[in-house]
Amino acid sequence: MLKGIPSIISPDLMKILMEMGHGDEIVLADGNFPSASHAQRLIRSDGHGVPELLTAIMKFFPLDTYVDHPIFLMSVVPGDPVQPTIGKEYEEIIMQHGYSFTFEYVERFAFYERAKEAFAIVATSEKELYANIILKKGVV
């Protein structure tokens, strides 16, 4: 056991975070995301939501400050009446860790393609729609 590591971060997730290098991306996926079919490396975080996982990860994870947008969210599909608010919650979490990036919104199928190239996908039980987020790792 180690001190200061939130219990929401499993040993497998900590290993992935440590193995990632500058520019690698990780997807925190909601419960509807096709994680298993898109992942090069799949980490299960069942029973947890994305905001609580993002909060825990940001304690250790440097964002890439060499790019304009190290954070990507899935765009709402045109015509979908859903108006997600979780992006605001993500902004607050990111800001609490000293960052002030604007997020880049990515069309649904382009997001899927980007996720296939990610270092890893973390599958959560997040119920809010369009709650998927990609983080690009920076340097310490």
PyMOL CGO cylinders between C-alpha atoms (Angstrom):
from pymol import cmd
from pymol.cgo import CYLINDER

trace = [
    CYLINDER, 0.00, 0.00, 0.00, 1.19, 3.52, -0.76, 0.3, 1, 1, 1, 1, 1, 1,
    CYLINDER, 1.19, 3.52, -0.76, 0.31, 6.81, 0.91, 0.3, 1, 1, 1, 1, 1, 1,
    CYLINDER, 0.31, 6.81, 0.91, -1.76, 9.50, -0.78, 0.3, 1, 1, 1, 1, 1, 1,
    CYLINDER, -1.76, 9.50, -0.78, -3.07, 7.50, -3.73, 0.3, 1, 1, 1, 1, 1, 1,
    CYLINDER, -3.07, 7.50, -3.73, -6.87, 7.71, -3.93, 0.3, 1, 1, 1, 1, 1, 1,
    CYLINDER, -6.87, 7.71, -3.93, -8.46, 4.25, -3.70, 0.3, 1, 1, 1, 1, 1, 1,
    CYLINDER, -8.46, 4.25, -3.70, -10.35, 4.95, -6.95, 0.3, 1, 1, 1, 1, 1, 1,
    CYLINDER, -10.35, 4.95, -6.95, -7.01, 4.61, -8.80, 0.3, 1, 1, 1, 1, 1, 1,
    CYLINDER, -7.01, 4.61, -8.80, -6.43, 0.89, -9.17, 0.3, 1, 1, 1, 1, 1, 1,
    CYLINDER, -6.43, 0.89, -9.17, -2.92, -0.58, -9.43, 0.3, 1, 1, 1, 1, 1, 1,
    CYLINDER, -2.92, -0.58, -9.43, -3.57, -1.22, -13.14, 0.3, 1, 1, 1, 1, 1, 1,
    CYLINDER, -3.57, -1.22, -13.14, -4.58, 2.40, -13.73, 0.3, 1, 1, 1, 1, 1, 1,
    CYLINDER, -4.58, 2.40, -13.73, -1.54, 3.73, -11.82, 0.3, 1, 1, 1, 1, 1, 1,
    CYLINDER, -1.54, 3.73, -11.82, 0.70, 1.48, -13.94, 0.3, 1, 1, 1, 1, 1, 1,
    CYLINDER, 0.70, 1.48, -13.94, -0.87, 2.86, -17.14, 0.3, 1, 1, 1, 1, 1, 1,
    CYLINDER, -0.87, 2.86, -17.14, -0.48, 6.46, -15.97, 0.3, 1, 1, 1, 1, 1, 1,
    CYLINDER, -0.48, 6.46, -15.97, 3.19, 5.80, -15.20, 0.3, 1, 1, 1, 1, 1, 1,
    CYLINDER, 3.19, 5.80, -15.20, 3.86, 4.05, -18.52, 0.3, 1, 1, 1, 1, 1, 1,
    CYLINDER, 3.86, 4.05, -18.52, 2.39, 6.88, -20.57, 0.3, 1, 1, 1, 1, 1, 1,
    CYLINDER, 2.39, 6.88, -20.57, 4.82, 9.33, -22.13, 0.3, 1, 1, 1, 1, 1, 1,
    CYLINDER, 4.82, 9.33, -22.13, 4.62, 12.93, -23.32, 0.3, 1, 1, 1, 1, 1, 1,
    CYLINDER, 4.62, 12.93, -23.32, 1.87, 13.26, -25.93, 0.3, 1, 1, 1, 1, 1, 1,
    CYLINDER, 1.87, 13.26, -25.93, 0.19, 9.95, -25.11, 0.3, 1, 1, 1, 1, 1, 1,
    CYLINDER, 0.19, 9.95, -25.11, -3.58, 10.15, -24.62, 0.3, 1, 1, 1, 1, 1, 1,
    CYLINDER, -3.58, 10.15, -24.62, -5.94, 8.45, -22.21, 0.3, 1, 1, 1, 1, 1, 1,
    CYLINDER, -5.94, 8.45, -22.21, -9.73, 8.24, -22.57, 0.3, 1, 1, 1, 1, 1, 1,
    CYLINDER, -9.73, 8.24, -22.57, -12.02, 8.37, -19.55, 0.3, 1, 1, 1, 1, 1, 1,
    CYLINDER, -12.02, 8.37, -19.55, -15.13, 6.79, -21.03, 0.3, 1, 1, 1, 1, 1, 1,
    CYLINDER, -15.13, 6.79, -21.03, -18.73, 6.90, -19.89, 0.3, 1, 1, 1, 1, 1, 1,
    CYLINDER, -18.73, 6.90, -19.89, -20.81, 3.75, -19.47, 0.3, 1, 1, 1, 1, 1, 1,
    CYLINDER, -20.81, 3.75, -19.47, -22.16, 3.89, -23.04, 0.3, 1, 1, 1, 1, 1, 1,
    CYLINDER, -22.16, 3.89, -23.04, -18.79, 4.20, -24.78, 0.3, 1, 1, 1, 1, 1, 1,
    CYLINDER, -18.79, 4.20, -24.78, -17.64, 1.12, -26.77, 0.3, 1, 1, 1, 1, 1, 1,
    CYLINDER, -17.64, 1.12, -26.77, -14.49, 0.86, -24.64, 0.3, 1, 1, 1, 1, 1, 1,
    CYLINDER, -14.49, 0.86, -24.64, -13.61, -2.81, -25.11, 0.3, 1, 1, 1, 1, 1, 1,
    CYLINDER, -13.61, -2.81, -25.11, -13.86, -2.71, -28.90, 0.3, 1, 1, 1, 1, 1, 1,
    CYLINDER, -13.86, -2.71, -28.90, -11.80, 0.49, -29.20, 0.3, 1, 1, 1, 1, 1, 1,
    CYLINDER, -11.80, 0.49, -29.20, -9.06, 0.03, -26.59, 0.3, 1, 1, 1, 1, 1, 1,
    CYLINDER, -9.06, 0.03, -26.59, -5.45, -0.90, -27.12, 0.3, 1, 1, 1, 1, 1, 1,
    CYLINDER, -5.45, -0.90, -27.12, -5.29, -1.17, -23.32, 0.3, 1, 1, 1, 1, 1, 1,
    CYLINDER, -5.29, -1.17, -23.32, -8.53, -1.36, -21.33, 0.3, 1, 1, 1, 1, 1, 1,
    CYLINDER, -8.53, -1.36, -21.33, -8.78, -0.47, -17.65, 0.3, 1, 1, 1, 1, 1, 1,
    CYLINDER, -8.78, -0.47, -17.65, -12.06, -1.15, -15.86, 0.3, 1, 1, 1, 1, 1, 1,
    CYLINDER, -12.06, -1.15, -15.86, -13.27, 1.36, -13.29, 0.3, 1, 1, 1, 1, 1, 1,
    CYLINDER, -13.27, 1.36, -13.29, -16.72, -0.04, -12.74, 0.3, 1, 1, 1, 1, 1, 1,
    CYLINDER, -16.72, -0.04, -12.74, -18.94, 1.66, -10.19, 0.3, 1, 1, 1, 1, 1, 1,
    CYLINDER, -18.94, 1.66, -10.19, -17.22, 5.02, -10.61, 0.3, 1, 1, 1, 1, 1, 1,
    CYLINDER, -17.22, 5.02, -10.61, -18.09, 8.16, -12.54, 0.3, 1, 1, 1, 1, 1, 1,
    CYLINDER, -18.09, 8.16, -12.54, -15.78, 10.20, -14.73, 0.3, 1, 1, 1, 1, 1, 1,
    CYLINDER, -15.78, 10.20, -14.73, -15.70, 13.36, -12.54, 0.3, 1, 1, 1, 1, 1, 1,
    CYLINDER, -15.70, 13.36, -12.54, -14.45, 11.49, -9.46, 0.3, 1, 1, 1, 1, 1, 1,
    CYLINDER, -14.45, 11.49, -9.46, -11.90, 9.59, -11.54, 0.3, 1, 1, 1, 1, 1, 1,
    CYLINDER, -11.90, 9.59, -11.54, -10.73, 12.77, -13.28, 0.3, 1, 1, 1, 1, 1, 1,
    CYLINDER, -10.73, 12.77, -13.28, -10.30, 14.46, -9.89, 0.3, 1, 1, 1, 1, 1, 1,
    CYLINDER, -10.30, 14.46, -9.89, -8.11, 11.60, -8.65, 0.3, 1, 1, 1, 1, 1, 1,
    CYLINDER, -8.11, 11.60, -8.65, -6.05, 11.34, -11.84, 0.3, 1, 1, 1, 1, 1, 1,
    CYLINDER, -6.05, 11.34, -11.84, -5.33, 15.06, -12.03, 0.3, 1, 1, 1, 1, 1, 1,
    CYLINDER, -5.33, 15.06, -12.03, -3.46, 14.79, -8.72, 0.3, 1, 1, 1, 1, 1, 1,
    CYLINDER, -3.46, 14.79, -8.72, -0.73, 12.91, -10.64, 0.3, 1, 1, 1, 1, 1, 1,
    CYLINDER, -0.73, 12.91, -10.64, -1.25, 13.62, -14.33, 0.3, 1, 1, 1, 1, 1, 1,
    CYLINDER, -1.25, 13.62, -14.33, 0.47, 16.56, -16.06, 0.3, 1, 1, 1, 1, 1, 1,
    CYLINDER, 0.47, 16.56, -16.06, -1.41, 17.94, -19.05, 0.3, 1, 1, 1, 1, 1, 1,
    CYLINDER, -1.41, 17.94, -19.05, 0.48, 18.76, -22.24, 0.3, 1, 1, 1, 1, 1, 1,
    CYLINDER, 0.48, 18.76, -22.24, 1.16, 22.50, -22.15, 0.3, 1, 1, 1, 1, 1, 1,
    CYLINDER, 1.16, 22.50, -22.15, 2.87, 22.42, -25.58, 0.3, 1, 1, 1, 1, 1, 1,
    CYLINDER, 2.87, 22.42, -25.58, -0.41, 22.07, -27.48, 0.3, 1, 1, 1, 1, 1, 1,
    CYLINDER, -0.41, 22.07, -27.48, -3.44, 24.36, -27.70, 0.3, 1, 1, 1, 1, 1, 1,
    CYLINDER, -3.44, 24.36, -27.70, -5.91, 21.68, -26.62, 0.3, 1, 1, 1, 1, 1, 1,
    CYLINDER, -5.91, 21.68, -26.62, -4.72, 18.80, -24.38, 0.3, 1, 1, 1, 1, 1, 1,
    CYLINDER, -4.72, 18.80, -24.38, -8.34, 17.98, -23.46, 0.3, 1, 1, 1, 1, 1, 1,
    CYLINDER, -8.34, 17.98, -23.46, -10.99, 16.66, -25.85, 0.3, 1, 1, 1, 1, 1, 1,
    CYLINDER, -10.99, 16.66, -25.85, -14.69, 16.09, -25.33, 0.3, 1, 1, 1, 1, 1, 1,
    CYLINDER, -14.69, 16.09, -25.33, -17.21, 14.40, -27.60, 0.3, 1, 1, 1, 1, 1, 1,
    CYLINDER, -17.21, 14.40, -27.60, -19.50, 16.83, -29.43, 0.3, 1, 1, 1, 1, 1, 1,
    CYLINDER, -19.50, 16.83, -29.43, -23.23, 16.40, -29.18, 0.3, 1, 1, 1, 1, 1, 1,
    CYLINDER, -23.23, 16.40, -29.18, -24.61, 14.76, -32.30, 0.3, 1, 1, 1, 1, 1, 1,
    CYLINDER, -24.61, 14.76, -32.30, -26.52, 17.36, -34.35, 0.3, 1, 1, 1, 1, 1, 1,
    CYLINDER, -26.52, 17.36, -34.35, -30.23, 17.08, -33.65, 0.3, 1, 1, 1, 1, 1, 1,
    CYLINDER, -30.23, 17.08, -33.65, -29.75, 15.29, -30.32, 0.3, 1, 1, 1, 1, 1, 1,
    CYLINDER, -29.75, 15.29, -30.32, -31.84, 17.14, -27.71, 0.3, 1, 1, 1, 1, 1, 1,
    CYLINDER, -31.84, 17.14, -27.71, -29.36, 16.21, -24.94, 0.3, 1, 1, 1, 1, 1, 1,
    CYLINDER, -29.36, 16.21, -24.94, -27.53, 19.22, -23.52, 0.3, 1, 1, 1, 1, 1, 1,
    CYLINDER, -27.53, 19.22, -23.52, -24.79, 17.79, -21.29, 0.3, 1, 1, 1, 1, 1, 1,
    CYLINDER, -24.79, 17.79, -21.29, -23.47, 19.95, -18.46, 0.3, 1, 1, 1, 1, 1, 1,
    CYLINDER, -23.47, 19.95, -18.46, -20.64, 17.67, -17.35, 0.3, 1, 1, 1, 1, 1, 1,
    CYLINDER, -20.64, 17.67, -17.35, -18.11, 19.70, -19.36, 0.3, 1, 1, 1, 1, 1, 1,
    CYLINDER, -18.11, 19.70, -19.36, -18.50, 22.55, -16.85, 0.3, 1, 1, 1, 1, 1, 1,
    CYLINDER, -18.50, 22.55, -16.85, -17.72, 20.13, -14.03, 0.3, 1, 1, 1, 1, 1, 1,
    CYLINDER, -17.72, 20.13, -14.03, -14.60, 18.98, -15.92, 0.3, 1, 1, 1, 1, 1, 1,
    CYLINDER, -14.60, 18.98, -15.92, -13.50, 22.61, -16.38, 0.3, 1, 1, 1, 1, 1, 1,
    CYLINDER, -13.50, 22.61, -16.38, -13.77, 23.18, -12.62, 0.3, 1, 1, 1, 1, 1, 1,
    CYLINDER, -13.77, 23.18, -12.62, -11.74, 20.05, -11.87, 0.3, 1, 1, 1, 1, 1, 1,
    CYLINDER, -11.74, 20.05, -11.87, -9.04, 21.00, -14.38, 0.3, 1, 1, 1, 1, 1, 1,
    CYLINDER, -9.04, 21.00, -14.38, -8.89, 24.58, -13.04, 0.3, 1, 1, 1, 1, 1, 1,
    CYLINDER, -8.89, 24.58, -13.04, -8.49, 23.29, -9.46, 0.3, 1, 1, 1, 1, 1, 1,
    CYLINDER, -8.49, 23.29, -9.46, -5.24, 21.71, -10.65, 0.3, 1, 1, 1, 1, 1, 1,
    CYLINDER, -5.24, 21.71, -10.65, -3.82, 24.92, -12.05, 0.3, 1, 1, 1, 1, 1, 1,
    CYLINDER, -3.82, 24.92, -12.05, -4.79, 24.62, -15.72, 0.3, 1, 1, 1, 1, 1, 1,
    CYLINDER, -4.79, 24.62, -15.72, -7.00, 26.92, -17.79, 0.3, 1, 1, 1, 1, 1, 1,
    CYLINDER, -7.00, 26.92, -17.79, -7.27, 25.22, -21.19, 0.3, 1, 1, 1, 1, 1, 1,
    CYLINDER, -7.27, 25.22, -21.19, -10.26, 25.48, -23.47, 0.3, 1, 1, 1, 1, 1, 1,
    CYLINDER, -10.26, 25.48, -23.47, -11.53, 22.08, -24.46, 0.3, 1, 1, 1, 1, 1, 1,
    CYLINDER, -11.53, 22.08, -24.46, -11.66, 20.88, -28.04, 0.3, 1, 1, 1, 1, 1, 1,
    CYLINDER, -11.66, 20.88, -28.04, -14.93, 19.27, -29.06, 0.3, 1, 1, 1, 1, 1, 1,
    CYLINDER, -14.93, 19.27, -29.06, -14.65, 16.34, -31.46, 0.3, 1, 1, 1, 1, 1, 1,
    CYLINDER, -14.65, 16.34, -31.46, -17.41, 14.87, -33.64, 0.3, 1, 1, 1, 1, 1, 1,
    CYLINDER, -17.41, 14.87, -33.64, -18.62, 11.48, -32.36, 0.3, 1, 1, 1, 1, 1, 1,
    CYLINDER, -18.62, 11.48, -32.36, -17.03, 9.20, -34.99, 0.3, 1, 1, 1, 1, 1, 1,
    CYLINDER, -17.03, 9.20, -34.99, -13.82, 11.24, -35.08, 0.3, 1, 1, 1, 1, 1, 1,
    CYLINDER, -13.82, 11.24, -35.08, -13.72, 10.86, -31.28, 0.3, 1, 1, 1, 1, 1, 1,
    CYLINDER, -13.72, 10.86, -31.28, -14.04, 7.07, -31.68, 0.3, 1, 1, 1, 1, 1, 1,
    CYLINDER, -14.04, 7.07, -31.68, -11.14, 7.05, -34.13, 0.3, 1, 1, 1, 1, 1, 1,
    CYLINDER, -11.14, 7.05, -34.13, -9.01, 9.14, -31.80, 0.3, 1, 1, 1, 1, 1, 1,
    CYLINDER, -9.01, 9.14, -31.80, -9.87, 6.81, -28.92, 0.3, 1, 1, 1, 1, 1, 1,
    CYLINDER, -9.87, 6.81, -28.92, -8.62, 3.82, -30.93, 0.3, 1, 1, 1, 1, 1, 1,
    CYLINDER, -8.62, 3.82, -30.93, -5.20, 5.51, -31.07, 0.3, 1, 1, 1, 1, 1, 1,
    CYLINDER, -5.20, 5.51, -31.07, -5.16, 6.37, -27.34, 0.3, 1, 1, 1, 1, 1, 1,
    CYLINDER, -5.16, 6.37, -27.34, -2.64, 4.72, -25.06, 0.3, 1, 1, 1, 1, 1, 1,
    CYLINDER, -2.64, 4.72, -25.06, -5.52, 3.42, -22.93, 0.3, 1, 1, 1, 1, 1, 1,
    CYLINDER, -5.52, 3.42, -22.93, -9.23, 3.67, -22.31, 0.3, 1, 1, 1, 1, 1, 1,
    CYLINDER, -9.23, 3.67, -22.31, -10.67, 3.67, -18.80, 0.3, 1, 1, 1, 1, 1, 1,
    CYLINDER, -10.67, 3.67, -18.80, -14.22, 2.27, -18.82, 0.3, 1, 1, 1, 1, 1, 1,
    CYLINDER, -14.22, 2.27, -18.82, -16.38, 3.82, -16.08, 0.3, 1, 1, 1, 1, 1, 1,
    CYLINDER, -16.38, 3.82, -16.08, -20.01, 3.50, -15.05, 0.3, 1, 1, 1, 1, 1, 1,
    CYLINDER, -20.01, 3.50, -15.05, -20.69, 7.18, -15.76, 0.3, 1, 1, 1, 1, 1, 1,
    CYLINDER, -20.69, 7.18, -15.76, -24.38, 7.58, -16.67, 0.3, 1, 1, 1, 1, 1, 1,
    CYLINDER, -24.38, 7.58, -16.67, -24.35, 11.11, -18.08, 0.3, 1, 1, 1, 1, 1, 1,
    CYLINDER, -24.35, 11.11, -18.08, -24.39, 11.18, -21.88, 0.3, 1, 1, 1, 1, 1, 1,
    CYLINDER, -24.39, 11.18, -21.88, -21.42, 12.71, -23.76, 0.3, 1, 1, 1, 1, 1, 1,
    CYLINDER, -21.42, 12.71, -23.76, -19.25, 12.39, -20.64, 0.3, 1, 1, 1, 1, 1, 1,
    CYLINDER, -19.25, 12.39, -20.64, -16.23, 11.02, -22.52, 0.3, 1, 1, 1, 1, 1, 1,
    CYLINDER, -16.23, 11.02, -22.52, -12.97, 12.94, -22.17, 0.3, 1, 1, 1, 1, 1, 1,
    CYLINDER, -12.97, 12.94, -22.17, -9.49, 12.49, -23.61, 0.3, 1, 1, 1, 1, 1, 1,
    CYLINDER, -9.49, 12.49, -23.61, -6.42, 13.83, -21.80, 0.3, 1, 1, 1, 1, 1, 1,
    CYLINDER, -6.42, 13.83, -21.80, -3.04, 14.35, -23.48, 0.3, 1, 1, 1, 1, 1, 1,
    CYLINDER, -3.04, 14.35, -23.48, -0.12, 13.79, -21.14, 0.3, 1, 1, 1, 1, 1, 1,
    CYLINDER, -0.12, 13.79, -21.14, 2.51, 16.44, -20.67, 0.3, 1, 1, 1, 1, 1, 1,
    CYLINDER, 2.51, 16.44, -20.67, 5.86, 16.53, -18.88, 0.3, 1, 1, 1, 1, 1, 1,
    CYLINDER, 5.86, 16.53, -18.88, 6.59, 16.85, -15.18, 0.3, 1, 1, 1, 1, 1, 1,
]
cmd.load_cgo(trace, "trace")
